[in-house]
Amino acid sequence: MKTRSLICFISLVLMSSVFAQPNNDNSSAAVTETLTKYAAAVQGKNLAEVEKYVVATEAFSMFEGSHINWGWVDYRDHHLGPELKEFKEIQYSFSDIKTRVSGNMAYATLKSHIAVKMESREVEGESLATAILIKTADGWKIQHMHTSRIPPKKPEEKK
């Protein structure tokens, strides 16, 4: 039992030392740039441009609230594409991006803001998000993103 505990302890120390290493500033900046360009491509309603910043295979996944898309084609064709066609105007951006890089993988936490005008209504909101990125020969790509909408403040909370 002592041997097993010692092995677990050593494993934890080794793992924590890998993730405790400081971010490479260049990698961190490149991850932030990928996320910023992704948001700009969504705002530009340009699916071909959006695709440059994601793992455009079945390995891609998107969890948006309770909606789940498995694979880039599913997300592009059944979620993002139809939404962008419906939007007459869109403002979409990320803020408070905090990155963590370890080798060829990175994650980021961030806030997103969206304001859209459609034929029949306008919608505005904020979300909290986590993005997981991998480093490829073509740079950093988003492999997974999970967003959770921040509920709008009630009138009495806005004061």
Helices and strands as residue ranges (DSSP letters): H 2-20, H 25-43, H 47-51, E 61-64, E 67-70, H 72-75, I 76-80, H 81-86, E 89-102, E 105-117, E 122-136, E 139-150, G 155-157
